[in-house]
């Protein structure tokens, strides 16, 4: 496994730990929905949550949150709609964005980050 893959997995582990501390139940990792690999799937109350995790070591160019472009949002919408068809109930898409800087790590959890899901 290369360094980028190791960092990606570590970022997903950190995001999952944060989400569980925040009260969500992580129910799946690297799940395929409608041909889209979703980093995490969680439950918060009745809601099912599709979660994209982004980790960047540079904050320029929009940082981690800015890395979720329109194409990626479309894929996340498609995954959320597949989860909705599969399980019903409310479904939303969240993004956990982590930026590494010289000062440390900044983690942002953006709830309902992708509209139309």
C-alpha angles and dihedrals in degrees: 000000000000127000094258091053092047091051090047092052091046089051091051090049091050092047091049091050091049092048092050090050087051090055103262122127111226106218102171143020127202091359122176115227120172090342092307121117108224118200096217139000119200143170125230111181105307093339124100113213129206107203129199114197119204124184121184131174091204125059095198120099090040096307122236096327091052090056090074096088129180093271091053091046089054091052091048090050089052091050092048092050090051090051090049091052091046100046109008123212127092115328128186138174120234131183125212106200120190124186121191115209136164087267094054139263127332115198122192124185109202109194118208089006095162116054123210095041 
